[in-house]
Amino acid sequence: MAMKITEECISCGACEPECPTQSISQGDTIYVIDAKTCVECVGHFDKQQCVASCPVDCIVKA
């Protein structure tokens, strides 16, 4: 159960502060999600906050 950021990421950073488990960080070229700590916002929100905040729809289920 985790989300993944695809190559379409524009590195805007909108998703990073929205993650309740702080699983999103800046990678070498795009933002990345740590699959070990990502819980898809279960127990925090009704839907994935990173997906809702992404302006280019580049976050998908891993």
Biopython code that builds the backbone (N, CA, C, O; Angstrom):
import numpy as np
from Bio.PDB.StructureBuilder import StructureBuilder

atoms = [
    (1, "MET", "N", (0.844, -1.172, 0.000)),
    (1, "MET", "CA", (0.000, 0.000, 0.000)),
    (1, "MET", "C", (0.894, 1.241, 0.000)),
    (1, "MET", "O", (1.409, 1.647, 1.041)),
    (2, "ALA", "N", (1.067, 1.830, -1.171)),
    (2, "ALA", "CA", (1.892, 3.035, -1.286)),
    (2, "ALA", "C", (1.591, 3.733, -2.597)),
    (2, "ALA", "O", (1.033, 3.151, -3.527)),
    (3, "MET", "N", (1.973, 4.983, -2.643)),
    (3, "MET", "CA", (1.822, 5.783, -3.849)),
    (3, "MET", "C", (3.200, 5.949, -4.483)),
    (3, "MET", "O", (4.228, 5.715, -3.847)),
    (4, "LYS", "N", (3.197, 6.360, -5.759)),
    (4, "LYS", "CA", (4.442, 6.539, -6.508)),
    (4, "LYS", "C", (4.324, 7.802, -7.353)),
    (4, "LYS", "O", (3.257, 8.090, -7.896)),
    (5, "ILE", "N", (5.408, 8.551, -7.465)),
    (5, "ILE", "CA", (5.447, 9.742, -8.302)),
    (5, "ILE", "C", (6.119, 9.372, -9.615)),
    (5, "ILE", "O", (7.226, 8.834, -9.626)),
    (6, "THR", "N", (5.441, 9.665, -10.724)),
    (6, "THR", "CA", (5.956, 9.290, -12.037)),
    (6, "THR", "C", (6.884, 10.372, -12.607)),
    (6, "THR", "O", (7.039, 11.445, -12.025)),
    (7, "GLU", "N", (7.484, 10.069, -13.738)),
    (7, "GLU", "CA", (8.428, 10.970, -14.405)),
    (7, "GLU", "C", (7.798, 12.297, -14.838)),
    (7, "GLU", "O", (8.518, 13.245, -15.150)),
    (8, "GLU", "N", (6.478, 12.374, -14.861)),
    (8, "GLU", "CA", (5.804, 13.614, -15.258)),
    (8, "GLU", "C", (5.906, 14.705, -14.187)),
    (8, "GLU", "O", (5.489, 15.840, -14.419)),
    (9, "CYS", "N", (6.455, 14.368, -13.024)),
    (9, "CYS", "CA", (6.603, 15.321, -11.917)),
    (9, "CYS", "C", (7.369, 16.549, -12.383)),
    (9, "CYS", "O", (8.394, 16.436, -13.054)),
    (10, "ILE", "N", (6.856, 17.742, -12.015)),
    (10, "ILE", "CA", (7.516, 18.995, -12.376)),
    (10, "ILE", "C", (8.279, 19.585, -11.183)),
    (10, "ILE", "O", (8.733, 20.728, -11.235)),
    (11, "SER", "N", (8.414, 18.809, -10.125)),
    (11, "SER", "CA", (9.154, 19.211, -8.919)),
    (11, "SER", "C", (8.656, 20.511, -8.312)),
    (11, "SER", "O", (9.449, 21.339, -7.865)),
    (12, "CYS", "N", (7.342, 20.689, -8.296)),
    (12, "CYS", "CA", (6.771, 21.913, -7.730)),
    (12, "CYS", "C", (6.761, 21.896, -6.209)),
    (12, "CYS", "O", (6.759, 22.951, -5.574)),
    (13, "GLY", "N", (6.754, 20.692, -5.616)),
    (13, "GLY", "CA", (6.777, 20.580, -4.165)),
    (13, "GLY", "C", (5.426, 20.683, -3.481)),
    (13, "GLY", "O", (5.366, 20.676, -2.251)),
    (14, "ALA", "N", (4.345, 20.776, -4.233)),
    (14, "ALA", "CA", (3.012, 20.925, -3.642)),
    (14, "ALA", "C", (2.625, 19.735, -2.775)),
    (14, "ALA", "O", (1.898, 19.897, -1.796)),
    (15, "CYS", "N", (3.093, 18.563, -3.114)),
    (15, "CYS", "CA", (2.704, 17.338, -2.403)),
    (15, "CYS", "C", (3.417, 17.159, -1.065)),
    (15, "CYS", "O", (2.844, 16.613, -0.122)),
    (16, "GLU", "N", (4.653, 17.612, -0.983)),
    (16, "GLU", "CA", (5.477, 17.334, 0.200)),
    (16, "GLU", "C", (4.838, 17.749, 1.524)),
    (16, "GLU", "O", (4.771, 16.919, 2.431)),
    (17, "PRO", "N", (4.368, 18.983, 1.684)),
    (17, "PRO", "CA", (3.787, 19.362, 2.977)),
    (17, "PRO", "C", (2.430, 18.724, 3.265)),
    (17, "PRO", "O", (1.959, 18.770, 4.402)),
    (18, "GLU", "N", (1.799, 18.135, 2.260)),
    (18, "GLU", "CA", (0.482, 17.528, 2.439)),
    (18, "GLU", "C", (0.548, 16.116, 3.019)),
    (18, "GLU", "O", (-0.466, 15.602, 3.493)),
    (19, "CYS", "N", (1.711, 15.485, 2.992)),
    (19, "CYS", "CA", (1.845, 14.096, 3.433)),
    (19, "CYS", "C", (1.840, 13.989, 4.958)),
    (19, "CYS", "O", (2.717, 14.552, 5.612)),
    (20, "PRO", "N", (0.865, 13.274, 5.539)),
    (20, "PRO", "CA", (0.776, 13.176, 6.993)),
    (20, "PRO", "C", (1.873, 12.305, 7.614)),
    (20, "PRO", "O", (2.112, 12.388, 8.819)),
    (21, "THR", "N", (2.540, 11.474, 6.812)),
    (21, "THR", "CA", (3.601, 10.608, 7.337)),
    (21, "THR", "C", (4.990, 11.072, 6.896)),
    (21, "THR", "O", (5.977, 10.370, 7.115)),
    (22, "GLN", "N", (5.068, 12.234, 6.283)),
    (22, "GLN", "CA", (6.329, 12.813, 5.805)),
    (22, "GLN", "C", (7.105, 11.828, 4.927)),
    (22, "GLN", "O", (8.324, 11.700, 5.043)),
    (23, "SER", "N", (6.377, 11.138, 4.048)),
    (23, "SER", "CA", (6.972, 10.131, 3.173)),
    (23, "SER", "C", (7.464, 10.700, 1.853)),
    (23, "SER", "O", (8.088, 9.983, 1.071)),
    (24, "ILE", "N", (7.197, 11.972, 1.588)),
    (24, "ILE", "CA", (7.579, 12.582, 0.313)),
    (24, "ILE", "C", (8.789, 13.486, 0.518)),
    (24, "ILE", "O", (8.842, 14.287, 1.451)),
    (25, "SER", "N", (9.767, 13.332, -0.389)),
    (25, "SER", "CA", (10.960, 14.173, -0.319)),
    (25, "SER", "C", (11.483, 14.438, -1.726)),
    (25, "SER", "O", (11.117, 13.750, -2.679)),
    (26, "GLN", "N", (12.340, 15.439, -1.842)),
    (26, "GLN", "CA", (12.945, 15.780, -3.130)),
    (26, "GLN", "C", (13.977, 14.716, -3.474)),
    (26, "GLN", "O", (14.881, 14.435, -2.687)),
    (27, "GLY", "N", (13.832, 14.126, -4.662)),
    (27, "GLY", "CA", (14.812, 13.161, -5.143)),
    (27, "GLY", "C", (15.838, 13.869, -6.002)),
    (27, "GLY", "O", (15.958, 15.093, -5.947)),
    (28, "ASP", "N", (16.580, 13.110, -6.799)),
    (28, "ASP", "CA", (17.603, 13.699, -7.662)),
    (28, "ASP", "C", (17.005, 14.645, -8.699)),
    (28, "ASP", "O", (17.514, 15.746, -8.909)),
    (29, "THR", "N", (15.916, 14.210, -9.349)),
    (29, "THR", "CA", (15.310, 15.051, -10.387)),
    (29, "THR", "C", (13.838, 15.339, -10.129)),
    (29, "THR", "O", (13.327, 16.371, -10.565)),
    (30, "ILE", "N", (13.151, 14.447, -9.430)),
    (30, "ILE", "CA", (11.738, 14.620, -9.108)),
    (30, "ILE", "C", (11.513, 14.265, -7.641)),
    (30, "ILE", "O", (12.402, 13.730, -6.979)),
    (31, "TYR", "N", (10.331, 14.563, -7.147)),
    (31, "TYR", "CA", (9.993, 14.163, -5.788)),
    (31, "TYR", "C", (9.759, 12.658, -5.746)),
    (31, "TYR", "O", (9.363, 12.061, -6.747)),
    (32, "VAL", "N", (10.003, 12.047, -4.596)),
    (32, "VAL", "CA", (9.842, 10.604, -4.429)),
    (32, "VAL", "C", (9.035, 10.319, -3.167)),
    (32, "VAL", "O", (8.991, 11.126, -2.239)),
    (33, "ILE", "N", (8.398, 9.149, -3.158)),
    (33, "ILE", "CA", (7.614, 8.716, -2.001)),
    (33, "ILE", "C", (8.262, 7.466, -1.423)),
    (33, "ILE", "O", (8.540, 6.510, -2.147)),
    (34, "ASP", "N", (8.499, 7.476, -0.126)),
    (34, "ASP", "CA", (9.072, 6.323, 0.563)),
    (34, "ASP", "C", (7.961, 5.287, 0.762)),
    (34, "ASP", "O", (7.057, 5.492, 1.572)),
    (35, "ALA", "N", (8.028, 4.191, 0.033)),
    (35, "ALA", "CA", (6.989, 3.153, 0.083)),
    (35, "ALA", "C", (6.909, 2.487, 1.451)),
    (35, "ALA", "O", (5.873, 1.918, 1.794)),
    (36, "LYS", "N", (7.968, 2.546, 2.227)),
    (36, "LYS", "CA", (7.976, 1.925, 3.557)),
    (36, "LYS", "C", (7.111, 2.678, 4.558)),
    (36, "LYS", "O", (6.587, 2.086, 5.502)),
    (37, "THR", "N", (6.959, 3.988, 4.351)),
    (37, "THR", "CA", (6.184, 4.781, 5.312)),
    (37, "THR", "C", (4.875, 5.326, 4.762)),
    (37, "THR", "O", (4.033, 5.797, 5.527)),
    (38, "CYS", "N", (4.688, 5.269, 3.438)),
    (38, "CYS", "CA", (3.434, 5.749, 2.828)),
    (38, "CYS", "C", (2.279, 4.834, 3.208)),
    (38, "CYS", "O", (2.367, 3.615, 3.068)),
    (39, "VAL", "N", (1.197, 5.433, 3.689)),
    (39, "VAL", "CA", (0.009, 4.661, 4.073)),
    (39, "VAL", "C", (-1.206, 5.077, 3.242)),
    (39, "VAL", "O", (-2.343, 4.762, 3.593)),
    (40, "GLU", "N", (-0.953, 5.797, 2.124)),
    (40, "GLU", "CA", (-2.024, 6.295, 1.255)),
    (40, "GLU", "C", (-3.040, 7.119, 2.038)),
    (40, "GLU", "O", (-4.214, 7.167, 1.672)),
    (41, "CYS", "N", (-2.604, 7.753, 3.090)),
    (41, "CYS", "CA", (-3.410, 8.619, 3.958)),
    (41, "CYS", "C", (-4.484, 7.872, 4.769)),
    (41, "CYS", "O", (-5.321, 8.501, 5.416)),
    (42, "VAL", "N", (-4.459, 6.546, 4.732)),
    (42, "VAL", "CA", (-5.415, 5.751, 5.512)),
    (42, "VAL", "C", (-5.215, 6.062, 6.997)),
    (42, "VAL", "O", (-4.097, 6.020, 7.512)),
    (43, "GLY", "N", (-6.307, 6.369, 7.660)),
    (43, "GLY", "CA", (-6.253, 6.726, 9.069)),
    (43, "GLY", "C", (-6.009, 8.209, 9.306)),
    (43, "GLY", "O", (-6.053, 8.676, 10.444)),
    (44, "HIS", "N", (-5.751, 8.953, 8.222)),
    (44, "HIS", "CA", (-5.496, 10.389, 8.328)),
    (44, "HIS", "C", (-6.536, 11.205, 7.560)),
    (44, "HIS", "O", (-7.087, 12.178, 8.075)),
    (45, "PHE", "N", (-6.795, 10.784, 6.300)),
    (45, "PHE", "CA", (-7.721, 11.497, 5.422)),
    (45, "PHE", "C", (-8.544, 10.487, 4.617)),
    (45, "PHE", "O", (-8.192, 9.310, 4.544)),
    (46, "ASP", "N", (-9.631, 10.951, 4.021)),
    (46, "ASP", "CA", (-10.480, 10.082, 3.202)),
    (46, "ASP", "C", (-9.871, 9.768, 1.844)),
    (46, "ASP", "O", (-10.181, 8.732, 1.255)),
    (47, "LYS", "N", (-9.001, 10.654, 1.330)),
    (47, "LYS", "CA", (-8.336, 10.388, 0.053)),
    (47, "LYS", "C", (-6.894, 10.857, 0.143)),
    (47, "LYS", "O", (-6.532, 11.622, 1.036)),
    (48, "GLN", "N", (-6.079, 10.393, -0.786)),
    (48, "GLN", "CA", (-4.655, 10.717, -0.775)),
    (48, "GLN", "C", (-4.453, 12.213, -0.998)),
    (48, "GLN", "O", (-4.867, 12.764, -2.018)),
    (49, "GLN", "N", (-3.818, 12.850, -0.041)),
    (49, "GLN", "CA", (-3.600, 14.292, -0.100)),
    (49, "GLN", "C", (-2.577, 14.679, -1.172)),
    (49, "GLN", "O", (-2.683, 15.748, -1.773)),
    (50, "CYS", "N", (-1.599, 13.822, -1.409)),
    (50, "CYS", "CA", (-0.606, 14.132, -2.440)),
    (50, "CYS", "C", (-1.258, 14.171, -3.818)),
    (50, "CYS", "O", (-0.939, 15.035, -4.635)),
    (51, "VAL", "N", (-2.163, 13.242, -4.074)),
    (51, "VAL", "CA", (-2.871, 13.199, -5.360)),
    (51, "VAL", "C", (-3.730, 14.450, -5.514)),
    (51, "VAL", "O", (-3.761, 15.060, -6.583)),
    (52, "ALA", "N", (-4.415, 14.824, -4.458)),
    (52, "ALA", "CA", (-5.297, 15.985, -4.506)),
    (52, "ALA", "C", (-4.526, 17.291, -4.731)),
    (52, "ALA", "O", (-5.060, 18.227, -5.328)),
    (53, "SER", "N", (-3.289, 17.360, -4.265)),
    (53, "SER", "CA", (-2.521, 18.597, -4.382)),
    (53, "SER", "C", (-1.665, 18.678, -5.649)),
    (53, "SER", "O", (-1.148, 19.749, -5.970)),
    (54, "CYS", "N", (-1.508, 17.583, -6.364)),
    (54, "CYS", "CA", (-0.621, 17.542, -7.532)),
    (54, "CYS", "C", (-1.250, 18.225, -8.750)),
    (54, "CYS", "O", (-2.319, 17.815, -9.202)),
    (55, "PRO", "N", (-0.593, 19.271, -9.288)),
    (55, "PRO", "CA", (-1.170, 19.981, -10.433)),
    (55, "PRO", "C", (-1.025, 19.251, -11.767)),
    (55, "PRO", "O", (-1.669, 19.632, -12.744)),
    (56, "VAL", "N", (-0.189, 18.206, -11.829)),
    (56, "VAL", "CA", (0.009, 17.506, -13.101)),
    (56, "VAL", "C", (-0.420, 16.031, -13.046)),
    (56, "VAL", "O", (-0.120, 15.268, -13.964)),
    (57, "ASP", "N", (-1.098, 15.640, -12.010)),
    (57, "ASP", "CA", (-1.606, 14.265, -11.867)),
    (57, "ASP", "C", (-0.542, 13.198, -12.121)),
    (57, "ASP", "O", (-0.758, 12.276, -12.907)),
    (58, "CYS", "N", (0.599, 13.326, -11.456)),
    (58, "CYS", "CA", (1.684, 12.365, -11.671)),
    (58, "CYS", "C", (1.867, 11.386, -10.511)),
    (58, "CYS", "O", (2.885, 10.697, -10.445)),
    (59, "ILE", "N", (0.899, 11.313, -9.597)),
    (59, "ILE", "CA", (1.020, 10.411, -8.451)),
    (59, "ILE", "C", (-0.014, 9.285, -8.604)),
    (59, "ILE", "O", (-1.216, 9.530, -8.712)),
    (60, "VAL", "N", (0.491, 8.052, -8.608)),
    (60, "VAL", "CA", (-0.337, 6.872, -8.836)),
    (60, "VAL", "C", (-0.051, 5.821, -7.773)),
    (60, "VAL", "O", (0.920, 5.930, -7.024)),
    (61, "LYS", "N", (-0.902, 4.806, -7.714)),
    (61, "LYS", "CA", (-0.640, 3.685, -6.806)),
    (61, "LYS", "C", (0.569, 2.911, -7.306)),
    (61, "LYS", "O", (0.705, 2.652, -8.502)),
    (62, "ALA", "N", (1.437, 2.550, -6.386)),
    (62, "ALA", "CA", (2.663, 1.818, -6.753)),
    (62, "ALA", "C", (2.349, 0.367, -7.072)),
    (62, "ALA", "O", (3.252, -0.402, -7.401)),
]
sb = StructureBuilder()
sb.init_structure("model")
sb.init_model(0)
sb.init_chain("A")
sb.init_seg("    ")
for serial, (resi, resn, name, xyz) in enumerate(atoms, 1):
    if name == "N":
        sb.init_residue(resn, " ", resi, " ")
    sb.init_atom(name, np.array(xyz, "f"), 0.0, 1.0, " ", f" {name:<3s}", serial, name[0])
structure = sb.get_structure()
